[in-house]
Structures are given as C-alpha cells and as structure tokens.
Amino acid sequence: MIVAISLANQLHDPIKKTKLTPKIREVTKELFPGRTVNPSDVKRGLLENALISENGNYYQPTPVTKRFNATADVEQEVFE
C-alpha cells in the first residue's frame, strides 16, 4: 500500500494506462531498492482505495490522494 500511496502522490496529471506499470516499478525501486512488488497488487490498491480513477485510456489521481503521504525518510518521526 505504501507504493500505491507514494505513486498516487506523485501523479499530478492523468497517466496513460500503458505507462502505469513502469511508473509502479520506478516508485518501488525508489522506496524498496532490491525488492520486488507485484505491479498488479499496487494497481489494485490504487483503484480499491480510490487513489486513482479510470478515464478512458488514462488513470487520474483523485482528491483522496491528498489525504495520505508516504515517505522513505526513516528519520521522519511520524508516518503519515
């Protein structure tokens, strides 16, 4: 879910459906270097938690996204 929240926070404009999986892999690599996360699980988390919505051939961020924040900063005292 952390990858889904982080990715949703990075989306400011709609993203083509074909570009979502590469973006998921990019965010996963940033947050969890050397780890593998199933892009289908992240996509499901994005949709089920209304962090993105489908619009034709695009996914777009929803207002819900602004309620969450994910960070890889281990020095941060509070995980939002």
Jmol script that loads the backbone (N, CA, C; Angstrom):
load data "model"
ATOM      1  N   MET A   1       0.825  -1.197   0.000  1.00  0.00           N
ATOM      2  CA  MET A   1       0.000   0.000   0.000  1.00  0.00           C
ATOM      3  C   MET A   1       0.867   1.259   0.000  1.00  0.00           C
ATOM      4  N   ILE A   2       2.054   1.169   0.581  1.00  0.00           N
ATOM      5  CA  ILE A   2       2.941   2.326   0.620  1.00  0.00           C
ATOM      6  C   ILE A   2       3.323   2.758  -0.792  1.00  0.00           C
ATOM      7  N   VAL A   3       3.579   1.791  -1.654  1.00  0.00           N
ATOM      8  CA  VAL A   3       3.922   2.109  -3.043  1.00  0.00           C
ATOM      9  C   VAL A   3       2.739   2.803  -3.718  1.00  0.00           C
ATOM     10  N   ALA A   4       1.536   2.315  -3.481  1.00  0.00           N
ATOM     11  CA  ALA A   4       0.339   2.912  -4.089  1.00  0.00           C
ATOM     12  C   ALA A   4       0.159   4.360  -3.629  1.00  0.00           C
ATOM     13  N   ILE A   5       0.333   4.611  -2.345  1.00  0.00           N
ATOM     14  CA  ILE A   5       0.176   5.976  -1.821  1.00  0.00           C
ATOM     15  C   ILE A   5       1.256   6.890  -2.386  1.00  0.00           C
ATOM     16  N   SER A   6       2.488   6.410  -2.383  1.00  0.00           N
ATOM     17  CA  SER A   6       3.584   7.218  -2.907  1.00  0.00           C
ATOM     18  C   SER A   6       3.382   7.541  -4.382  1.00  0.00           C
ATOM     19  N   LEU A   7       2.991   6.554  -5.151  1.00  0.00           N
ATOM     20  CA  LEU A   7       2.750   6.769  -6.579  1.00  0.00           C
ATOM     21  C   LEU A   7       1.608   7.757  -6.792  1.00  0.00           C
ATOM     22  N   ALA A   8       0.535   7.591  -6.049  1.00  0.00           N
ATOM     23  CA  ALA A   8      -0.614   8.495  -6.186  1.00  0.00           C
ATOM     24  C   ALA A   8      -0.214   9.929  -5.852  1.00  0.00           C
ATOM     25  N   ASN A   9       0.655  10.110  -4.859  1.00  0.00           N
ATOM     26  CA  ASN A   9       1.120  11.452  -4.505  1.00  0.00           C
ATOM     27  C   ASN A   9       1.959  12.082  -5.611  1.00  0.00           C
ATOM     28  N   GLN A  10       2.618  11.247  -6.412  1.00  0.00           N
ATOM     29  CA  GLN A  10       3.460  11.757  -7.496  1.00  0.00           C
ATOM     30  C   GLN A  10       2.663  12.108  -8.751  1.00  0.00           C
ATOM     31  N   LEU A  11       1.458  11.585  -8.856  1.00  0.00           N
ATOM     32  CA  LEU A  11       0.636  11.862 -10.037  1.00  0.00           C
ATOM     33  C   LEU A  11      -0.083  13.197  -9.869  1.00  0.00           C
ATOM     34  N   HIS A  12       0.220  14.102 -10.761  1.00  0.00           N
ATOM     35  CA  HIS A  12      -0.466  15.395 -10.744  1.00  0.00           C
ATOM     36  C   HIS A  12      -1.363  15.539 -11.964  1.00  0.00           C
ATOM     37  N   ASP A  13      -1.068  14.739 -12.964  1.00  0.00           N
ATOM     38  CA  ASP A  13      -1.828  14.742 -14.207  1.00  0.00           C
ATOM     39  C   ASP A  13      -2.206  13.307 -14.542  1.00  0.00           C
ATOM     40  N   PRO A  14      -3.181  13.129 -15.402  1.00  0.00           N
ATOM     41  CA  PRO A  14      -3.519  11.757 -15.823  1.00  0.00           C
ATOM     42  C   PRO A  14      -2.302  11.058 -16.434  1.00  0.00           C
ATOM     43  N   ILE A  15      -2.257   9.736 -16.261  1.00  0.00           N
ATOM     44  CA  ILE A  15      -1.180   8.924 -16.812  1.00  0.00           C
ATOM     45  C   ILE A  15      -1.798   7.854 -17.697  1.00  0.00           C
ATOM     46  N   LYS A  16      -1.185   7.614 -18.865  1.00  0.00           N
ATOM     47  CA  LYS A  16      -1.692   6.574 -19.758  1.00  0.00           C
ATOM     48  C   LYS A  16      -1.638   5.228 -19.053  1.00  0.00           C
ATOM     49  N   LYS A  17      -2.629   4.390 -19.311  1.00  0.00           N
ATOM     50  CA  LYS A  17      -2.674   3.067 -18.693  1.00  0.00           C
ATOM     51  C   LYS A  17      -1.411   2.269 -18.980  1.00  0.00           C
ATOM     52  N   THR A  18      -0.850   2.412 -20.179  1.00  0.00           N
ATOM     53  CA  THR A  18       0.343   1.660 -20.552  1.00  0.00           C
ATOM     54  C   THR A  18       1.591   2.131 -19.805  1.00  0.00           C
ATOM     55  N   LYS A  19       1.548   3.320 -19.220  1.00  0.00           N
ATOM     56  CA  LYS A  19       2.702   3.854 -18.502  1.00  0.00           C
ATOM     57  C   LYS A  19       2.625   3.630 -16.998  1.00  0.00           C
ATOM     58  N   LEU A  20       1.510   3.066 -16.523  1.00  0.00           N
ATOM     59  CA  LEU A  20       1.345   2.885 -15.082  1.00  0.00           C
ATOM     60  C   LEU A  20       2.302   1.824 -14.529  1.00  0.00           C
ATOM     61  N   THR A  21       2.420   0.684 -15.183  1.00  0.00           N
ATOM     62  CA  THR A  21       3.298  -0.375 -14.675  1.00  0.00           C
ATOM     63  C   THR A  21       4.753   0.086 -14.590  1.00  0.00           C
ATOM     64  N   PRO A  22       5.310   0.735 -15.621  1.00  0.00           N
ATOM     65  CA  PRO A  22       6.681   1.237 -15.472  1.00  0.00           C
ATOM     66  C   PRO A  22       6.819   2.245 -14.330  1.00  0.00           C
ATOM     67  N   LYS A  23       5.797   3.064 -14.126  1.00  0.00           N
ATOM     68  CA  LYS A  23       5.828   4.038 -13.027  1.00  0.00           C
ATOM     69  C   LYS A  23       5.793   3.316 -11.681  1.00  0.00           C
ATOM     70  N   ILE A  24       5.003   2.271 -11.577  1.00  0.00           N
ATOM     71  CA  ILE A  24       4.956   1.476 -10.339  1.00  0.00           C
ATOM     72  C   ILE A  24       6.334   0.899 -10.049  1.00  0.00           C
ATOM     73  N   ARG A  25       6.991   0.363 -11.062  1.00  0.00           N
ATOM     74  CA  ARG A  25       8.330  -0.219 -10.874  1.00  0.00           C
ATOM     75  C   ARG A  25       9.338   0.856 -10.447  1.00  0.00           C
ATOM     76  N   GLU A  26       9.223   2.042 -11.020  1.00  0.00           N
ATOM     77  CA  GLU A  26      10.114   3.150 -10.674  1.00  0.00           C
ATOM     78  C   GLU A  26       9.955   3.545  -9.207  1.00  0.00           C
ATOM     79  N   VAL A  27       8.710   3.701  -8.767  1.00  0.00           N
ATOM     80  CA  VAL A  27       8.433   4.088  -7.385  1.00  0.00           C
ATOM     81  C   VAL A  27       8.867   2.977  -6.424  1.00  0.00           C
ATOM     82  N   THR A  28       8.624   1.732  -6.801  1.00  0.00           N
ATOM     83  CA  THR A  28       9.044   0.601  -5.965  1.00  0.00           C
ATOM     84  C   THR A  28      10.554   0.616  -5.776  1.00  0.00           C
ATOM     85  N   LYS A  29      11.274   0.862  -6.849  1.00  0.00           N
ATOM     86  CA  LYS A  29      12.748   0.890  -6.780  1.00  0.00           C
ATOM     87  C   LYS A  29      13.230   2.016  -5.873  1.00  0.00           C
ATOM     88  N   GLU A  30      12.542   3.163  -5.908  1.00  0.00           N
ATOM     89  CA  GLU A  30      12.896   4.291  -5.044  1.00  0.00           C
ATOM     90  C   GLU A  30      12.668   3.958  -3.570  1.00  0.00           C
ATOM     91  N   LEU A  31      11.534   3.349  -3.275  1.00  0.00           N
ATOM     92  CA  LEU A  31      11.167   3.072  -1.883  1.00  0.00           C
ATOM     93  C   LEU A  31      11.816   1.815  -1.321  1.00  0.00           C
ATOM     94  N   PHE A  32      11.903   0.778  -2.139  1.00  0.00           N
ATOM     95  CA  PHE A  32      12.395  -0.523  -1.689  1.00  0.00           C
ATOM     96  C   PHE A  32      13.444  -1.068  -2.663  1.00  0.00           C
ATOM     97  N   PRO A  33      14.636  -0.470  -2.686  1.00  0.00           N
ATOM     98  CA  PRO A  33      15.661  -0.949  -3.616  1.00  0.00           C
ATOM     99  C   PRO A  33      15.949  -2.437  -3.400  1.00  0.00           C
ATOM    100  N   GLY A  34      16.049  -3.161  -4.491  1.00  0.00           N
ATOM    101  CA  GLY A  34      16.357  -4.585  -4.408  1.00  0.00           C
ATOM    102  C   GLY A  34      15.159  -5.474  -4.114  1.00  0.00           C
ATOM    103  N   ARG A  35      14.003  -4.895  -3.916  1.00  0.00           N
ATOM    104  CA  ARG A  35      12.792  -5.672  -3.630  1.00  0.00           C
ATOM    105  C   ARG A  35      11.883  -5.688  -4.848  1.00  0.00           C
ATOM    106  N   THR A  36      11.038  -6.682  -4.912  1.00  0.00           N
ATOM    107  CA  THR A  36      10.062  -6.786  -5.987  1.00  0.00           C
ATOM    108  C   THR A  36       8.665  -6.661  -5.398  1.00  0.00           C
ATOM    109  N   VAL A  37       7.872  -5.820  -6.009  1.00  0.00           N
ATOM    110  CA  VAL A  37       6.467  -5.659  -5.624  1.00  0.00           C
ATOM    111  C   VAL A  37       5.648  -5.917  -6.875  1.00  0.00           C
ATOM    112  N   ASN A  38       4.602  -6.697  -6.742  1.00  0.00           N
ATOM    113  CA  ASN A  38       3.752  -7.025  -7.881  1.00  0.00           C
ATOM    114  C   ASN A  38       2.978  -5.779  -8.326  1.00  0.00           C
ATOM    115  N   PRO A  39       3.217  -5.297  -9.548  1.00  0.00           N
ATOM    116  CA  PRO A  39       2.503  -4.111 -10.025  1.00  0.00           C
ATOM    117  C   PRO A  39       0.983  -4.278 -10.014  1.00  0.00           C
ATOM    118  N   SER A  40       0.494  -5.494 -10.234  1.00  0.00           N
ATOM    119  CA  SER A  40      -0.957  -5.728 -10.209  1.00  0.00           C
ATOM    120  C   SER A  40      -1.533  -5.459  -8.823  1.00  0.00           C
ATOM    121  N   ASP A  41      -0.781  -5.803  -7.778  1.00  0.00           N
ATOM    122  CA  ASP A  41      -1.244  -5.541  -6.414  1.00  0.00           C
ATOM    123  C   ASP A  41      -1.300  -4.039  -6.140  1.00  0.00           C
ATOM    124  N   VAL A  42      -0.299  -3.319  -6.623  1.00  0.00           N
ATOM    125  CA  VAL A  42      -0.268  -1.870  -6.430  1.00  0.00           C
ATOM    126  C   VAL A  42      -1.432  -1.223  -7.188  1.00  0.00           C
ATOM    127  N   LYS A  43      -1.631  -1.644  -8.421  1.00  0.00           N
ATOM    128  CA  LYS A  43      -2.729  -1.096  -9.230  1.00  0.00           C
ATOM    129  C   LYS A  43      -4.079  -1.364  -8.553  1.00  0.00           C
ATOM    130  N   ARG A  44      -4.247  -2.574  -8.040  1.00  0.00           N
ATOM    131  CA  ARG A  44      -5.483  -2.916  -7.336  1.00  0.00           C
ATOM    132  C   ARG A  44      -5.655  -2.016  -6.106  1.00  0.00           C
ATOM    133  N   GLY A  45      -4.573  -1.781  -5.367  1.00  0.00           N
ATOM    134  CA  GLY A  45      -4.628  -0.904  -4.204  1.00  0.00           C
ATOM    135  C   GLY A  45      -4.995   0.524  -4.569  1.00  0.00           C
ATOM    136  N   LEU A  46      -4.459   0.989  -5.687  1.00  0.00           N
ATOM    137  CA  LEU A  46      -4.788   2.338  -6.155  1.00  0.00           C
ATOM    138  C   LEU A  46      -6.275   2.473  -6.468  1.00  0.00           C
ATOM    139  N   LEU A  47      -6.809   1.492  -7.163  1.00  0.00           N
ATOM    140  CA  LEU A  47      -8.217   1.544  -7.570  1.00  0.00           C
ATOM    141  C   LEU A  47      -9.168   1.274  -6.408  1.00  0.00           C
ATOM    142  N   GLU A  48      -8.875   0.255  -5.597  1.00  0.00           N
ATOM    143  CA  GLU A  48      -9.775  -0.112  -4.496  1.00  0.00           C
ATOM    144  C   GLU A  48      -9.847   0.968  -3.422  1.00  0.00           C
ATOM    145  N   ASN A  49      -8.771   1.730  -3.278  1.00  0.00           N
ATOM    146  CA  ASN A  49      -8.749   2.780  -2.260  1.00  0.00           C
ATOM    147  C   ASN A  49      -9.037   4.164  -2.845  1.00  0.00           C
ATOM    148  N   ALA A  50      -9.502   4.178  -4.070  1.00  0.00           N
ATOM    149  CA  ALA A  50      -9.919   5.408  -4.760  1.00  0.00           C
ATOM    150  C   ALA A  50      -8.797   6.447  -4.816  1.00  0.00           C
ATOM    151  N   LEU A  51      -7.546   5.978  -4.961  1.00  0.00           N
ATOM    152  CA  LEU A  51      -6.428   6.897  -5.113  1.00  0.00           C
ATOM    153  C   LEU A  51      -6.300   7.354  -6.563  1.00  0.00           C
ATOM    154  N   ILE A  52      -6.785   6.519  -7.485  1.00  0.00           N
ATOM    155  CA  ILE A  52      -6.860   6.887  -8.897  1.00  0.00           C
ATOM    156  C   ILE A  52      -8.211   6.425  -9.432  1.00  0.00           C
ATOM    157  N   SER A  53      -8.602   7.003 -10.545  1.00  0.00           N
ATOM    158  CA  SER A  53      -9.818   6.556 -11.219  1.00  0.00           C
ATOM    159  C   SER A  53      -9.496   6.344 -12.693  1.00  0.00           C
ATOM    160  N   GLU A  54     -10.253   5.462 -13.326  1.00  0.00           N
ATOM    161  CA  GLU A  54     -10.071   5.190 -14.750  1.00  0.00           C
ATOM    162  C   GLU A  54     -10.880   6.185 -15.562  1.00  0.00           C
ATOM    163  N   ASN A  55     -10.262   6.678 -16.617  1.00  0.00           N
ATOM    164  CA  ASN A  55     -10.944   7.596 -17.510  1.00  0.00           C
ATOM    165  C   ASN A  55     -10.452   7.300 -18.923  1.00  0.00           C
ATOM    166  N   GLY A  56     -11.153   6.422 -19.621  1.00  0.00           N
ATOM    167  CA  GLY A  56     -10.733   6.025 -20.963  1.00  0.00           C
ATOM    168  C   GLY A  56      -9.430   5.254 -20.917  1.00  0.00           C
ATOM    169  N   ASN A  57      -8.415   5.732 -21.618  1.00  0.00           N
ATOM    170  CA  ASN A  57      -7.104   5.095 -21.643  1.00  0.00           C
ATOM    171  C   ASN A  57      -6.156   5.673 -20.607  1.00  0.00           C
ATOM    172  N   TYR A  58      -6.692   6.390 -19.644  1.00  0.00           N
ATOM    173  CA  TYR A  58      -5.878   7.055 -18.634  1.00  0.00           C
ATOM    174  C   TYR A  58      -6.342   6.716 -17.228  1.00  0.00           C
ATOM    175  N   TYR A  59      -5.411   6.862 -16.286  1.00  0.00           N
ATOM    176  CA  TYR A  59      -5.726   6.859 -14.864  1.00  0.00           C
ATOM    177  C   TYR A  59      -5.449   8.275 -14.382  1.00  0.00           C
ATOM    178  N   GLN A  60      -6.303   8.773 -13.530  1.00  0.00           N
ATOM    179  CA  GLN A  60      -6.076  10.108 -12.992  1.00  0.00           C
ATOM    180  C   GLN A  60      -6.169  10.081 -11.476  1.00  0.00           C
ATOM    181  N   PRO A  61      -5.380  10.911 -10.804  1.00  0.00           N
ATOM    182  CA  PRO A  61      -5.428  10.963  -9.344  1.00  0.00           C
ATOM    183  C   PRO A  61      -6.766  11.528  -8.872  1.00  0.00           C
ATOM    184  N   THR A  62      -7.174  11.115  -7.702  1.00  0.00           N
ATOM    185  CA  THR A  62      -8.419  11.602  -7.112  1.00  0.00           C
ATOM    186  C   THR A  62      -8.100  12.518  -5.929  1.00  0.00           C
ATOM    187  N   PRO A  63      -9.057  13.274  -5.450  1.00  0.00           N
ATOM    188  CA  PRO A  63      -8.829  14.138  -4.286  1.00  0.00           C
ATOM    189  C   PRO A  63      -8.451  13.357  -3.021  1.00  0.00           C
ATOM    190  N   VAL A  64      -8.820  12.093  -2.947  1.00  0.00           N
ATOM    191  CA  VAL A  64      -8.490  11.260  -1.780  1.00  0.00           C
ATOM    192  C   VAL A  64      -6.976  11.178  -1.594  1.00  0.00           C
ATOM    193  N   THR A  65      -6.243  11.243  -2.688  1.00  0.00           N
ATOM    194  CA  THR A  65      -4.792  11.127  -2.660  1.00  0.00           C
ATOM    195  C   THR A  65      -4.156  12.126  -1.702  1.00  0.00           C
ATOM    196  N   LYS A  66      -4.702  13.304  -1.607  1.00  0.00           N
ATOM    197  CA  LYS A  66      -4.126  14.358  -0.769  1.00  0.00           C
ATOM    198  C   LYS A  66      -4.243  14.064   0.725  1.00  0.00           C
ATOM    199  N   ARG A  67      -5.036  13.074   1.084  1.00  0.00           N
ATOM    200  CA  ARG A  67      -5.207  12.736   2.500  1.00  0.00           C
ATOM    201  C   ARG A  67      -4.094  11.839   3.029  1.00  0.00           C
ATOM    202  N   PHE A  68      -3.273  11.310   2.137  1.00  0.00           N
ATOM    203  CA  PHE A  68      -2.229  10.367   2.530  1.00  0.00           C
ATOM    204  C   PHE A  68      -0.868  10.852   2.083  1.00  0.00           C
ATOM    205  N   ASN A  69       0.162  10.415   2.803  1.00  0.00           N
ATOM    206  CA  ASN A  69       1.527  10.731   2.431  1.00  0.00           C
ATOM    207  C   ASN A  69       2.400   9.533   2.791  1.00  0.00           C
ATOM    208  N   ALA A  70       3.279   9.154   1.892  1.00  0.00           N
ATOM    209  CA  ALA A  70       4.223   8.065   2.142  1.00  0.00           C
ATOM    210  C   ALA A  70       5.613   8.597   1.875  1.00  0.00           C
ATOM    211  N   THR A  71       6.559   8.197   2.718  1.00  0.00           N
ATOM    212  CA  THR A  71       7.928   8.667   2.564  1.00  0.00           C
ATOM    213  C   THR A  71       8.909   7.542   2.852  1.00  0.00           C
ATOM    214  N   ALA A  72      10.079   7.643   2.261  1.00  0.00           N
ATOM    215  CA  ALA A  72      11.144   6.677   2.519  1.00  0.00           C
ATOM    216  C   ALA A  72      12.121   7.244   3.543  1.00  0.00           C
ATOM    217  N   ASP A  73      11.823   8.396   4.116  1.00  0.00           N
ATOM    218  CA  ASP A  73      12.687   9.068   5.084  1.00  0.00           C
ATOM    219  C   ASP A  73      12.552   8.396   6.451  1.00  0.00           C
ATOM    220  N   VAL A  74      13.556   7.609   6.836  1.00  0.00           N
ATOM    221  CA  VAL A  74      13.490   6.887   8.109  1.00  0.00           C
ATOM    222  C   VAL A  74      13.679   7.802   9.305  1.00  0.00           C
ATOM    223  N   GLU A  75      14.142   9.020   9.068  1.00  0.00           N
ATOM    224  CA  GLU A  75      14.343   9.993  10.152  1.00  0.00           C
ATOM    225  C   GLU A  75      13.052  10.706  10.542  1.00  0.00           C
ATOM    226  N   GLN A  76      12.035  10.604   9.687  1.00  0.00           N
ATOM    227  CA  GLN A  76      10.765  11.274   9.964  1.00  0.00           C
ATOM    228  C   GLN A  76      10.113  10.594  11.156  1.00  0.00           C
ATOM    229  N   GLU A  77       9.688  11.377  12.135  1.00  0.00           N
ATOM    230  CA  GLU A  77       9.138  10.837  13.367  1.00  0.00           C
ATOM    231  C   GLU A  77       7.756  10.232  13.193  1.00  0.00           C
ATOM    232  N   VAL A  78       6.947  10.831  12.364  1.00  0.00           N
ATOM    233  CA  VAL A  78       5.563  10.379  12.185  1.00  0.00           C
ATOM    234  C   VAL A  78       5.378   9.870  10.768  1.00  0.00           C
ATOM    235  N   PHE A  79       4.785   8.708  10.636  1.00  0.00           N
ATOM    236  CA  PHE A  79       4.440   8.190   9.309  1.00  0.00           C
ATOM    237  C   PHE A  79       3.024   8.621   9.023  1.00  0.00           C
ATOM    238  N   GLU A  80       2.863   9.454   8.014  1.00  0.00           N
ATOM    239  CA  GLU A  80       1.527   9.976   7.713  1.00  0.00           C
ATOM    240  C   GLU A  80       0.838   9.070   6.737  1.00  0.00           C
TER     241      GLU A  80
END
end "model"
wireframe off; spacefill off
backbone 0.3
color backbone group
